[in-house]
């Protein structure tokens, strides 16, 4: 059985348990045991066969203690993981916070907020902050993320200026997933605040969420704590460089279920996660992706970087959600 089929069976089982419990707005003891068993049945064989090197699966529902399952030589607090593109949510939250403070407007030309970089005026329509968040800028994405191995993190403005891609579509006409676009948002944050991106996000997003052991800093303060797996630094840090642990990601999942109220207003969270038409199952929101699943509003994020894979899925209306972290194997082991 290939990893994709196994992933579908695992998450179908977990989803079944979750949705059966939604009407009660919490998981009963039997449901929680079923979720734990589904996780064991999926991850233990993968670990035993060597297809993965480590994994974590966490279920949060309401005020109940989270269900935390760990596999391999990892600890929920001491082991660090790369969460890859889930990092984009934190960058988006930082942007939304600046918008709440009146420092920027989502529908303004991004060039208005850039000091040393200019996006070319290829089309009559400028690229807005919102279009960068939605991956609808029309920029021809350049792969600038991998290959940084040692030394201090290069200046984001310098990296983004050197890697500026062409504008190949008018903005808001085509969705083209863009790590570069989120790197450019990191430059906006630095130019508006006068702080390093990683410092601003730590003080204004991570710390208020209680994520004290998470960082965008590169190189890592303690690389020996990394969960086993192939990893590398990211040039476009705002797109994929967050390093975290299971305890902090549990706090982030809880924060998502609480509409990130420790950092943002309800209005901002709702704007980030606007529910699409019922016929649309999933699409990119502002940082998060958002959609519908079996009649319920779904909010999530996912990422892949080297040997690390992550998936977060949350149902804020029902206060139920889960995330997985996996090292080793392909992305199908974390996400079907």
N, C-alpha and C positions, 0 to 999 in steps of 0.2 A: 504494500500500500504506500503510495507516494505521500510526501509531506502535505501537499495541498489537500488531498482527500482526508488525511488524518486531521488537519486543521479544521476543515468544514465539519467533521463529526464532533470534534471537541467543542467548538464554539456553538454548534447547533444544540448540543446538550446543555451547555451553560446558559444559552439564550432561553431554552425551554424552561429551565428552572427559574430564571429571572422573570420571564413573562407570566408564568403561572402564579407568581407571587405579587405581581404589580397591583392587583385589585385590593390587596391587603396593605399595600404600601410598605411592606417589610418582608424579609425572608423568615420563615419559621425555622426551628432547629433542624427539621428534616430537610428543608430546602438547602440550608447552609451545608449540611452533610453531603447532599447530592452534588453541590457545586464543588466541594473539596474532592469528592471522589472523581468527578469528571476531570478535574485538573490533574489528579494523580494518574488516572488512566491514560491521559494524553502525554504528560511530560516525563513520567518515569521511564517508559520504554525508549523515548528519544534520548534521554540521558544515558541509559544503559547501553544503547547501541552506538553512542559516540556522535550522534547527529547534532547534538547540542552540547555545550559545555556547562551551561547553567541557565536557570529560569526562575521567574517569580510570577505568581498570579495572586491578585488581591481583589476581593469583593467588598464593597462598602454599601451598606443599606441603612439609611436613617441614622439613628443614634446607637445602633448595635456595634459591638466591637468588630472591626474588620476581619474578614477571613483572609489570612496570609499564608500562602503556600510557597516554600522555597525548595529549589532543586539544585544539587551540586554544591561546590565549596563556597557558598555565599552566606552572608549575614544581612539582615534587613537594615542595619545601621552602618556597619563598617564597610560593606562592599559598595563600590561605585559603578554606575552604568552610564553609558552614553545613550541619551534618549532621542538623539537624531532630530528629525523634523518636528517632533513634539515641542522642540525649542521655539518654533515659530509662534506658538500660542503666547509665550511669555513676552516675546517682542511685540506682538499685537496688543497685549494688555498694557505694556508700557506706552505704546502709541495712544491707546484709548485714554489712558490716564492724563497724558499731555493734552489731549483734546478736551477732556473735562476741565482742565485748568485754564483753558483758553489759549494755550501755547501754539496750537495748530488747528486747522480745519481739515476734515477728511476729504473734502471735495475741492481743495485748492491744489494748484500746480505744485508738484514736489520741489521744483526748482526754487520756489519761494523760500524754502527752509534749508537749502543746501548752500554752504558757504564757499566751498572750494571745488565742487563738482557741478557740471551742468549736463542735464539730459538733453540730447540734441532735439531741435524743433523739426523733426522729420515730417510730422503731420501737423495739421492746423490745431488739433486738439492736444492740450498738454496731458501728461500723465499725472493723475492725482494720487494722494496717499491711499484713498480707498481702493483704487484700482491695483496698486501694489499689494495691498492686503489680500485682495480677492484673486490674485494671479491673473489679472486682466489688463496688465499694462501694455501688452503688445511687444515687450522687449524680447529679443531672441536670446534666451537664457544661455549664459556661459557657465561651464562647470568650473567653479573657482574654489570648491570646498575642500578638496583633499590635498595631501602632500606636505602639510606643515608638520615637521617632525620634532623640532627642538627650538630652543631660544624663545624670547618673548613674542607674544602675539603681535604681528605687524599691525600698523595703524589701519583701521577699517576704511577710512577715506582714501588712503593710498592704494589699497587693494582694489576697491570699487572703481576708482578712477582708471587704473591700469587695465581693468577687465570690462570696461563699459561696452555692452553689446549693442548691436544695431536695433533700431525700432523697425520691426518687420510687419506689424499690424497696427492699425489705428486702435487707440485704447478703448476698452470695454466692448470689443467685438469678438475676441477669441480668448478662451481660457488656456493659458500656457504656464504650467507650474514653474515657479521661478525662485530658486535659491538666491540668485542675484538680487531680485526685487526685495527680499527681506534683508539682505546685506545693506541695500540702499536705505531701508528704513532704519537700520542701525546707525547709519551716518546721520540721518535726520535727528535721531535721539541725541547723538553726541553734539551736533551743531547747535541744537536748541538748548541743551542743558549745560554745555561746557564740561561734561564729565565723560569718562570712558564709558562705553556702552555697558560693559560688564559690571562696572561700579554702580551705575544708575539703576540697572535692573535688580541688582542685589538689594540695594537700599529701598527701592520703591515697589518691588513686586515680590521677590523671593522672601525677604525677611518678613514683610507683613503677612505672608501666607504661612509663616513658621518654618520655611524651608531653609534652615540654617546650614545644612550640609550640602547645599546645591550651589553650583557656580558655573558661570560662563568663562571664568578665567583660564587662560592657556599660557604656558604649560600648566598642567594640573599640579596643585600643591602637594598631593600625595599619590603619584601614579601607581605605587605599589598596592593601593587599595582597589584598583580596578578589578571588576569581575573578569574571570578568564575569557579571553576572546580577542580577536584582531580589532585594533582601534587606531585612530590617528587624530591629529588635530584638524580643525576646520578653519580655513581662511575666512569664509563667510560665517563668522560666529553667530550672528543673530538668527541665521537660518537653521543651525544644526549643532551648536557646540555645547549645549547644556549637559553637565554631568550631575547626576543625582543618585540617591539611594532609594530603597524600597520605602522606608519610613517617610521620606519627604514626598515621594510620588503619591503615597497614600494621602498625605495632607493636600496635595494638589488635586487629587480626585475628589476629596471631600470639599475643597474650595469650589470646584466646578459644580458640584451638586448644590452648593450654597450660592451659586451665581456669582462667585468671586467677590462677595460683598466686603471682604477685608481690604480690597484694593479698589474696586470699581462700584459705581452706582448700578442699580438694577437696570436702568435705562441703557447704560453702556453695554452690559452683558447681553441684554436682549438684542441690541443692535449687532453685536458680534455673532449672535447665534440665531438670527431671524429664521423662523421655520419656513421652509419652502412649501410650494403647492403640494397637496397630498399625493399627487401623481409622481412627484420627484422623490426618490428614495434618499439621495445624498448629494450634497454639493459643497463647495468651499464657502465658508463664511469668512468673517474677519479673524483670521488666525485659526480658530476651530473650524472643523467642518460640521455641518448641520444637516438634519434630514428627518425622515419618517421611517419607523419600523413597527409594523403591526399596529398602527394607529397611535404610536407613542413618539414624542419628540426626542430625537437622538442628537447628542452633542459629542464630538469626539476629536481625536487627533491620532496620528500614527507616524512612524519614522523608521528608516533603515540607514545605517551608517557602518560600513565595514562589516564586522561580525556581530553588530548589535541591532536588535529589532524591538520596537515598542508599539503598543496599541492601548489607547484609552477610549472607553465608551461610557457615556453617562446619560442618564435619564433624569434631568433635574426635576421634572414635575412629580416623579415617583421617588426621588431621593435614592436611587439605586444605580450602581455603576461598577465597572471593573477595569483593571488594566493588567497587561502582561509585559514583562521584560524578558528578553531572551538573548543569550549570547551563543554564537555558533549557528550553523545551518543557514538556510535561506529565509527570506522574509515570510514564506508561507507558514513557518512554524509558529509565528506570532499572529498572523492575520491571513484569513482565507480570502 
